[in-house]
Amino acid sequence: MNVPLWVWLVTIGVFVAIVAVDLFVVDHKPHAVTLGEVTRWVLFYIALAVVFGIGVWFFAGGTFAGEFFAGYITEYSLSVDNLFIFLIIMSSFKVPVIHQHRVLLVGIVIALIMRGLFIAVGAAAIEQFSWVFYLFAAFLVYTAISLVRQGMGGDDEEWEEGRAIRMVRKVFPVTEDYHGAATTVKIDGKRWLTPMLIVMIAIGLTDVMFALDSIPAIFGLTQESYLVFTANAFALMGLRQLYFLLGGLLKKLIYLSYGLAVLLAFIGVKLALHALHENELPFINGGQPLPVPEVGIGLSLAVIIGVLAVTTVVSLVAVRRNPALAEQGSGITAPPLARNKEEAARIVEQDEKEHAAQHEKIAERERAEGRGQI
């Protein structure tokens, strides 16, 4: 698939324009999102991905279109699992309701830039060394086993501040309370970071860590860098609204880890077969390719859709029969999602009261510490 430079530039420009519209127009006035709003945005991004896939079909053929759709669906499904961690991070930082959308947007933009670098490195490595597919295959199978263990453990993934976040806190002073949407604030002539910036960095870096399994997975479905990048971009761009739309449903997808484990193991096997077919390692068949069967993109797409459908249906049926399954070991708090603008206003009012009370506690503690130093 030969993609001219101008097509790359136009594609990136379109994504930048969408982010700009979302950030400076849609999110110009921070607010609590409504069910209708996020549903429309989710459908909008899915429609964009479908139209793009049809365009790939028209200009490059059905095979490449199938690779894009397989990669997009896989990236989107892996992103759903990642929403668990996003929920935990938002709860840990007590992000105000009206700013959660912006936090996700900026964090995901950071992740998209970092993933672009990962994709470039991965594509260059594959171009030079075919044995990289063996490493990708082994890592995906290992990740699949880890997901099965996670599902059997029955506990939610825990999140702790990583080394990068702790280093930022050590180098720069960080306020305890939020200051609106500001990421920095000047206090007594000194520049402070706010929790808003820290949580944005946390979301972005966390998603980059998730790329360690999603990037090898999509390279198992297509080796076209353009399709890898666009599938990742569409999946990430639609992730913010999905965060709010599926927040309450995530607890019910109790078998999601098992379904994703099956997908990653399947793609791992597909990668291993492809590696054997392109083999250059001297200790395997004398460095000659092996005549092993390869898994076509049609079968891959069918397996991906089938596994996700079965996982979702089985999970929802199990929870309906035994609602307690959705609460086992769950400390996740679903993000607020209003049914209409009036309810959104009430959510914002309640959230502001809670943060005002928290701000007063911080101020009282600081006053008490000040009295103790006198």
C-alpha positions, 0 to 999 in steps of 0.5 A: 500500500503506497501512501503519498506524503500529502495523504499522511499530512491531510490525515494528520491535519484532519485529526488535528482539526477535530481535536481543535473543534472539540477543545475550543468549540465543544468544550469551550464552556465546561459542563457535565455531559448528557447521554444524548451528547455522548451518544451522538459523539460516539456515533459520529466517531464510529461513522467517521471510521466506517467512512474512512474504511470504505474509502480505503476499500475504494482506493486500495481494495478490500484486503486493506479495508479489512485490515483497517476494520480488524485493527480498529475493532481490536484497538477499540476493544482493548481501549474499553478494558483500559477505561477501567484504569481511567475511571480509577485515575479520575476517582483518585484525583477527584477530577471535577465533573465539568473538566473530566472531558477536557482531561481525557481529551488532552491526555489522549492527545498526548497518548496519540503523539506517543503512539505515533512514535511507537508505530514509527519505531515498530514499522522500522523494526519490522522492515529491517528485522522479520524476527521482530514478529516472534517477539511480538507474538511471544509478548501477546501470548504472555499478555493473554495469560496475564489477562486470564490471571487478572480475570481469575483474580476477580480484582480490579486493576490498581493504579499507582502514580508512576515514576514520571509523575513522582518526578514531576511532583518532586521537581515542581510544587503542586497545589492540593486543590483544583483552580478551575481548568488551569494547569498552572497557577501563580501563588505568592509570586511562585508558579505551581502546577495544579492537579489538572495537569498531573492527571492529564499527564497520568492519563496520557502516560497510562495509555502509552503503557497500554500501547505495549500490547495494542501496537503489537496486536495491530501489527499482527493484523496489518503491517501498513503503518498508515492503517496502524496509525489511523486505526489507533487514532480513530479508536483513541478519538472515540474513547472520551465519549465511550468513557462516559457512555460505558462507565456504568456498563463496565462493571457488567463486562465481567468476562472482558479480560477472558475475551481480550485474552482469546483475541491477543492469543489468536493474534499472537499465533497469527504473528507466529505463523507469519514469522515462520512464513517469513523466517530468516533465523538460522537456527529455524529450518536453516534460515529458510521460510517454512510453508506454514498456513497463514490466517487471512484477514477475513478469518481474523475479522470474523474471530475478532467480532465473534469473540467480542460478541460472545464475551459481551452477551455472556457477561451481560447474561451472567450479571443479569442472573446474578447481579452480585457478580458486577460488584465483586471487588469493584471500587470503580465509580461510574462517571456522572452522565445526565439524562438532560441539561437540567440534570447536568446542572444539578450534577455540576452544582452538587460537584461544586459543593463537594469541591468547595467543602474539600477546599475549605478543609485544605484551607483550614488545615493550612491555617492550623499548620500556620498557627502551629508554626507561630 
